[in-house]
Amino acid sequence: MADKVENTRSLRYRGRIEQVGICFVRLIRLFVYQNDWKLLPMAVIIAGLVSLVVRNDFFVTMEGTLKGALALSCVAIWNGCFNSVQVICRERDIIKREHRSGMHISSYIVSHMLYQAILCLVQSGLTVYICIIMGIKIPAQGLLTPWMVVDIGITVFLISYSADMIALWISCLVHNTTTAMSIMPFLLITQLVFSGGIFTLPAWSDGISGLMISNYGVKCIAAQADYNNLPMATAWNTIMKLKDQDITVQASVEQIVIMLDSDENEMVVAIRTKRIADASQELLEIFAPEEAQQFTEFLNMIGAAPDNTTFGDAIDAFRESKAYENAKGKTFTFHVTIWKLIELIGVEKVQDFLQVNAAVTQQKPYYEMSQQNIANYWIHFLFFILAFGALSIVTLEFVDKDKR
């Protein structure tokens, strides 16, 4: 009888490719009958919650895009890790028995890789779909495909599948599900901390960050969102919090003239191009009576008449006059709120100036929106997938050495 069973098993496990098919069909049955399908609605719920938080600024501002890239990467990593972290260790005894009966470990792992690839693909599609219906504004034009939504979907899939393969290796490495689930928080927190997206990392951590899926995930999604060409909102938001703050400005005539003599500062140019009549009225409205009197005195000093002459022309003419040498040491003191100064220059001009110029300081080459950049990150993900798939095979080959 034993010989008959042994012969049956030998026939059943004749070739590696055939074994892959047999194991894959078995995994499909487990998906249906052991409730592994619950991983799909979980992915939908997580994607929906994250989209609610990041949808207003994702693909809109630098800060919002970076937070969104990190959040989307974490969703993909979470899905991938929980897909496979228990699948090997929970049936370790069965694997040992089947291995001794002729099952090839490589066939068994490859079947899991195929199954997990399909699962990650479905989860990634659902994640991107939920992001869209929740209002995240994904650009239309893609880089490596005609559609950006497809590019983002491929990135999410590769991140998820890379994390899935790491978790699969951990499942091969440990001997029970309790140990596997104990390792999971450490793995997820490490990916979050060393992602390099939101957190400023010390120089010594560069090597560690380079080994993190999250690091390449954040960079890839941010690059696809054209991070370097988005406005930065932090400076403007900070100004808005301080808009009612009173400030005291004390300056000499010489300092005022020098400040208003620049053709490079957009805000100064906006003041210089105003007609004296318009500028005078606006400035008189924002100053208290005593400051308004000082401003009127300054206008009289530079000889500005309320006609079509611009402020810049009046300042230039005054600087070339003899009166300037006699008056340049005189000081004026003004009290005004930050918001009134912004209104004087122009709210939109100040906002654009702050957002654009602050954004320039935050541009990074690894966030550049280019085909080469994106392809490079995708290659890194493929390396993770193949490397940890191979490690899983090598690790599980020692399954027979488990203590009985």
C-alpha positions as CSV (number, residue, x, y, z in Angstrom):
1,M,0.0,0.0,0.0
2,A,2.8,2.4,0.9
3,D,4.6,1.6,-2.4
4,K,1.4,2.5,-4.2
5,V,1.1,5.8,-2.5
6,E,4.7,6.6,-3.1
7,N,4.3,5.7,-6.8
8,T,1.2,7.9,-7.1
9,R,3.1,10.8,-5.6
10,S,6.1,10.3,-7.9
11,L,3.7,10.4,-10.9
12,R,2.0,13.5,-9.5
13,Y,5.3,15.4,-9.1
14,R,7.0,14.4,-12.4
15,G,8.1,17.8,-13.6
16,R,8.8,21.3,-12.2
17,I,6.4,23.1,-14.6
18,E,3.6,20.6,-13.8
19,Q,4.2,21.1,-10.1
20,V,3.9,24.9,-10.6
21,G,0.5,24.4,-12.1
22,I,-0.7,22.0,-9.4
23,C,0.5,24.3,-6.6
24,F,-1.0,27.4,-8.3
25,V,-4.5,25.7,-8.6
26,R,-4.3,24.8,-4.9
27,L,-3.5,28.4,-4.0
28,I,-6.6,29.5,-5.9
29,R,-8.7,27.1,-3.9
30,L,-7.2,28.4,-0.7
31,F,-8.1,32.0,-1.8
32,V,-11.7,31.0,-2.1
33,Y,-12.2,28.6,0.8
34,Q,-9.8,30.0,3.4
35,N,-11.1,33.6,3.1
36,D,-7.9,35.0,1.6
37,W,-10.2,37.0,-0.7
38,K,-10.7,39.3,2.3
39,L,-7.4,40.9,1.4
40,L,-9.1,42.7,-1.5
41,P,-11.8,44.7,0.5
42,M,-9.1,45.5,3.0
43,A,-7.0,47.1,0.3
44,V,-10.1,49.1,-0.8
45,I,-10.8,50.4,2.7
46,I,-7.1,51.4,3.3
47,A,-6.9,53.2,-0.1
48,G,-10.1,55.0,0.6
49,L,-9.0,56.3,4.0
50,V,-5.6,57.4,2.7
51,S,-7.2,59.2,-0.3
52,L,-9.5,61.1,2.1
53,V,-6.4,62.6,3.8
54,V,-4.2,63.4,0.8
55,R,-6.6,64.1,-2.1
56,N,-6.7,67.9,-1.8
57,D,-2.9,68.4,-2.2
58,F,-1.7,65.3,-4.0
59,F,-0.3,66.2,-7.4
60,V,-1.1,69.9,-6.6
61,T,1.7,71.1,-4.2
62,M,5.2,69.9,-3.3
63,E,4.3,69.1,0.3
64,G,1.0,67.4,-0.6
65,T,2.6,65.3,-3.3
66,L,5.4,64.1,-1.0
67,K,2.9,63.2,1.7
68,G,0.7,61.5,-0.9
69,A,3.6,59.6,-2.4
70,L,4.6,58.3,1.0
71,A,1.0,57.4,1.9
72,L,0.5,55.5,-1.4
73,S,3.8,53.7,-1.0
74,C,2.8,52.7,2.5
75,V,-0.5,51.4,1.3
76,A,1.2,49.3,-1.4
77,I,3.8,48.0,1.1
78,W,1.1,47.2,3.7
79,N,-0.9,45.2,1.1
80,G,2.1,43.3,-0.2
81,C,3.4,42.4,3.3
82,F,0.1,41.1,4.6
83,N,-0.5,39.1,1.4
84,S,2.3,36.7,2.0
85,V,3.8,37.0,5.5
86,Q,1.9,33.9,6.7
87,V,1.5,31.8,3.6
88,I,4.6,29.6,3.9
89,C,5.0,29.3,7.7
90,R,1.4,28.3,8.3
91,E,1.8,25.2,6.2
92,R,5.4,24.4,6.9
93,D,4.6,20.8,8.0
94,I,2.8,20.1,4.8
95,I,5.7,21.5,2.8
96,K,8.2,19.2,4.5
97,R,6.0,16.2,3.8
98,E,5.4,17.1,0.1
99,H,9.1,18.0,-0.3
100,R,10.1,14.5,0.9
101,S,7.6,13.1,-1.6
102,G,9.2,14.8,-4.6
103,M,7.9,18.3,-4.7
104,H,10.5,20.8,-5.9
105,I,10.8,23.9,-3.7
106,S,11.5,26.1,-6.7
107,S,8.2,25.0,-8.3
108,Y,6.4,25.7,-5.0
109,I,7.9,29.2,-4.6
110,V,7.3,30.1,-8.3
111,S,3.6,29.1,-8.0
112,H,3.4,31.5,-5.0
113,M,5.1,34.2,-6.9
114,L,2.6,33.9,-9.8
115,Y,-0.3,33.8,-7.4
116,Q,1.0,36.8,-5.4
117,A,1.6,38.8,-8.6
118,I,-2.0,38.4,-9.6
119,L,-3.2,39.3,-6.1
120,C,-0.9,42.4,-6.0
121,L,-2.1,43.4,-9.5
122,V,-5.8,43.3,-8.5
123,Q,-5.1,45.2,-5.3
124,S,-3.1,47.8,-7.1
125,G,-5.8,48.3,-9.7
126,L,-8.4,48.7,-6.9
127,T,-6.1,51.1,-5.0
128,V,-5.6,53.4,-8.0
129,Y,-9.3,53.2,-8.9
130,I,-10.3,54.2,-5.4
131,C,-7.8,57.1,-5.5
132,I,-9.5,58.4,-8.7
133,I,-13.1,58.2,-7.5
134,M,-12.0,59.8,-4.2
135,G,-10.9,62.9,-6.1
136,I,-7.1,62.6,-6.4
137,K,-6.2,64.6,-9.5
138,I,-3.9,62.3,-11.5
139,P,-2.5,64.0,-14.7
140,A,-3.6,62.5,-18.0
141,Q,-0.4,62.3,-20.0
142,G,2.0,59.4,-19.0
143,L,5.7,59.0,-19.4
144,L,6.3,55.4,-20.2
145,T,2.7,54.7,-21.3
146,P,0.2,57.0,-22.9
147,W,-1.7,57.4,-19.6
148,M,-0.3,58.5,-16.3
149,V,-2.9,56.5,-14.4
150,V,-1.3,53.4,-15.9
151,D,2.2,54.5,-15.0
152,I,1.1,55.1,-11.4
153,G,-0.7,51.7,-11.4
154,I,2.5,50.0,-12.5
155,T,4.5,51.7,-9.8
156,V,2.0,50.8,-7.1
157,F,2.0,47.2,-8.3
158,L,5.8,47.0,-8.3
159,I,6.0,48.5,-4.8
160,S,3.4,46.1,-3.5
161,Y,4.9,43.0,-5.3
162,S,8.4,43.9,-3.9
163,A,7.0,44.1,-0.4
164,D,5.2,40.9,-1.0
165,M,8.4,39.1,-1.9
166,I,10.1,40.4,1.2
167,A,7.3,39.1,3.3
168,L,7.3,35.8,1.4
169,W,11.0,35.4,2.3
170,I,10.3,36.2,6.0
171,S,7.5,33.5,5.9
172,C,10.1,31.0,4.6
173,L,12.6,32.1,7.2
174,V,10.4,31.7,10.4
175,H,8.7,28.6,11.6
176,N,5.3,29.9,12.8
177,T,2.7,32.6,12.1
178,T,3.2,34.2,15.5
179,T,6.8,35.0,14.8
180,A,6.0,36.2,11.3
181,M,3.4,38.7,12.6
182,S,5.8,39.8,15.3
183,I,8.3,40.8,12.7
184,M,5.7,42.7,10.6
185,P,5.5,45.9,12.7
186,F,9.3,46.2,12.7
187,L,9.4,45.8,8.9
188,L,6.7,48.4,8.3
189,I,8.1,50.9,10.7
190,T,11.6,50.5,9.2
191,Q,10.1,51.1,5.7
192,L,8.3,54.2,7.0
193,V,11.2,55.8,8.9
194,F,13.9,55.2,6.2
195,S,11.7,56.2,3.3
196,G,13.4,59.6,3.1
197,G,10.2,61.3,2.0
198,I,8.9,63.2,5.0
199,F,11.7,62.5,7.5
200,T,15.0,64.3,7.2
201,L,17.6,61.5,7.6
202,P,21.2,61.8,8.8
203,A,24.0,61.1,6.4
204,W,24.9,57.7,8.0
205,S,21.5,56.3,7.1
206,D,21.9,56.7,3.3
207,G,23.0,53.1,2.9
208,I,20.0,51.8,4.9
209,S,17.6,54.1,3.0
210,G,18.9,52.8,-0.3
211,L,17.7,49.3,0.7
212,M,14.2,50.4,1.4
213,I,11.3,49.8,-1.0
214,S,9.6,52.8,0.4
215,N,12.5,55.1,-0.6
216,Y,12.3,54.2,-4.2
217,G,8.5,54.2,-4.0
218,V,8.3,57.8,-2.7
219,K,10.8,59.0,-5.3
220,C,9.1,57.3,-8.2
221,I,5.6,58.5,-7.4
222,A,6.9,62.0,-6.7
223,A,8.8,62.1,-9.9
224,Q,5.7,60.9,-11.8
225,A,3.7,63.7,-10.2
226,D,6.3,66.2,-11.5
227,Y,7.3,67.3,-8.0
228,N,10.1,69.6,-9.1
229,N,7.6,71.8,-11.0
230,L,4.9,72.1,-8.4
231,P,4.5,75.1,-6.1
232,M,5.4,75.0,-2.5
233,A,2.7,76.1,-0.1
234,T,4.5,76.2,3.2
235,A,5.9,79.7,3.0
236,W,2.5,81.2,2.0
237,N,0.6,79.2,4.7
238,T,3.1,80.5,7.3
239,I,2.5,84.1,6.2
240,M,-1.3,83.5,6.4
241,K,-0.9,82.5,10.0
242,L,0.9,85.7,10.7
243,K,-1.1,88.0,8.5
244,D,-2.6,90.0,11.4
245,Q,0.8,90.5,13.0
246,D,1.7,94.2,13.5
247,I,5.2,95.1,12.3
248,T,7.2,98.3,12.8
249,V,9.3,99.4,9.9
250,Q,12.0,102.1,10.4
251,A,14.1,103.1,7.4
252,S,16.1,106.0,6.2
253,V,15.4,107.8,3.0
254,E,18.5,106.2,1.5
255,Q,17.4,102.7,2.5
256,I,13.9,103.3,1.0
257,V,15.3,104.6,-2.3
258,I,17.8,101.7,-2.5
259,M,15.0,99.2,-1.8
260,L,12.8,100.7,-4.5
261,D,15.6,100.9,-7.1
262,S,15.6,97.1,-7.9
263,D,14.4,95.7,-11.2
264,E,15.0,92.1,-10.1
265,N,12.6,91.8,-7.1
266,E,9.1,91.1,-8.5
267,M,7.4,92.8,-5.5
268,V,9.5,95.9,-5.9
269,V,8.8,96.0,-9.6
270,A,5.1,95.8,-8.8
271,I,5.3,98.9,-6.6
272,R,7.6,100.8,-9.1
273,T,5.1,100.3,-12.0
274,K,2.2,101.8,-10.1
275,R,1.1,105.4,-10.9
276,I,1.8,107.8,-8.1
277,A,-1.9,108.6,-7.7
278,D,-2.8,104.9,-7.3
279,A,0.2,104.0,-5.0
280,S,-0.5,107.1,-2.8
281,Q,-4.1,106.2,-2.3
282,E,-3.3,102.5,-1.5
283,L,-0.5,103.4,0.9
284,L,-2.5,106.1,2.7
285,E,-5.3,103.5,3.3
286,I,-3.0,101.0,5.1
287,F,-1.2,103.4,7.4
288,A,-2.5,105.0,10.5
289,P,-2.9,108.8,10.4
290,E,0.6,109.6,11.8
291,E,2.2,107.2,9.4
292,A,0.1,108.6,6.5
293,Q,1.5,112.0,7.3
294,Q,5.0,110.7,7.2
295,F,4.3,109.0,3.8
296,T,2.9,112.3,2.5
297,E,6.1,114.0,3.7
298,F,8.1,111.4,1.8
299,L,6.1,112.0,-1.4
300,N,6.6,115.7,-1.1
301,M,10.4,115.1,-0.5
302,I,10.8,113.2,-3.7
303,G,8.6,115.7,-5.6
304,A,6.0,113.1,-6.6
305,A,2.9,114.7,-8.1
306,P,-0.3,112.7,-8.4
307,D,-0.3,112.4,-12.1
308,N,0.6,109.7,-14.6
309,T,4.2,109.5,-13.3
310,T,5.1,106.1,-11.9
311,F,6.5,105.5,-8.5
312,G,9.7,104.1,-10.1
313,D,10.2,107.2,-12.3
314,A,9.8,109.5,-9.3
315,I,12.3,107.6,-7.2
316,D,14.8,107.5,-10.0
317,A,14.5,111.3,-10.6
318,F,14.8,112.0,-6.9
319,R,17.9,109.9,-6.6
320,E,19.7,112.0,-9.2
321,S,18.7,115.3,-7.6
322,K,20.6,117.4,-5.0
323,A,17.7,117.1,-2.6
324,Y,18.6,113.4,-2.2
325,E,22.0,114.1,-0.7
326,N,20.5,116.4,1.9
327,A,17.6,114.1,2.9
328,K,19.0,110.6,2.6
329,G,19.8,110.4,6.4
330,K,16.3,111.3,7.5
331,T,14.3,108.3,8.9
332,F,10.6,107.4,8.8
333,T,8.7,104.9,11.1
334,F,5.7,103.0,9.9
335,H,3.4,100.5,11.8
336,V,1.4,98.1,9.6
337,T,0.1,94.5,9.5
338,I,1.6,91.9,7.3
339,W,-1.7,91.4,5.4
340,K,-2.0,95.1,4.5
341,L,1.5,95.1,3.0
342,I,0.5,92.0,1.0
343,E,-2.6,93.7,-0.2
344,L,-0.5,96.7,-1.2
345,I,1.8,94.6,-3.4
346,G,-1.0,92.3,-4.6
347,V,-2.1,89.1,-3.0
348,E,-1.7,86.9,-6.1
349,K,1.7,88.3,-6.9
350,V,3.0,87.7,-3.3
351,Q,1.5,84.2,-3.2
352,D,3.0,83.3,-6.6
353,F,6.4,84.8,-5.6
354,L,6.6,82.8,-2.4
355,Q,5.4,79.5,-3.8
356,V,7.6,79.5,-6.9
357,N,10.8,80.8,-5.2
358,A,10.4,78.5,-2.2
359,A,9.8,75.6,-4.6
360,V,13.1,76.2,-6.3
361,T,15.0,75.5,-3.1
362,Q,13.3,72.1,-2.7
363,Q,13.9,70.7,-6.2
364,K,15.9,67.5,-6.2
365,P,17.3,65.6,-9.2
366,Y,15.8,62.3,-8.1
367,Y,12.3,63.8,-8.3
368,E,12.8,64.8,-11.9
369,M,10.0,63.8,-14.2
370,S,11.8,61.8,-16.9
371,Q,11.5,58.4,-18.5
372,Q,15.0,57.5,-17.4
373,N,14.3,58.3,-13.8
374,I,11.1,56.3,-13.7
375,A,12.6,53.3,-15.5
376,N,15.5,53.3,-13.1
377,Y,13.1,53.0,-10.1
378,W,11.1,50.3,-11.8
379,I,14.4,48.3,-12.3
380,H,15.1,48.6,-8.6
381,F,11.7,47.1,-7.8
382,L,12.3,44.3,-10.2
383,F,15.6,43.6,-8.5
384,F,13.9,43.4,-5.1
385,I,11.3,41.0,-6.6
386,L,13.8,38.6,-8.2
387,A,16.3,38.8,-5.3
388,F,13.8,38.0,-2.5
389,G,12.1,35.4,-4.7
390,A,15.5,33.6,-5.1
391,L,16.2,34.0,-1.4
392,S,12.8,32.4,-0.6
393,I,13.8,29.3,-2.7
394,V,17.2,29.0,-1.1
395,T,15.8,29.5,2.4
396,L,13.0,27.0,2.0
397,E,15.4,24.3,0.6
398,F,16.5,23.8,4.2
399,V,12.9,23.0,5.4
400,D,13.9,19.3,6.0
401,K,16.4,20.4,8.6
402,D,13.6,21.6,10.9
403,K,13.6,20.0,14.3
404,R,10.9,17.3,14.3
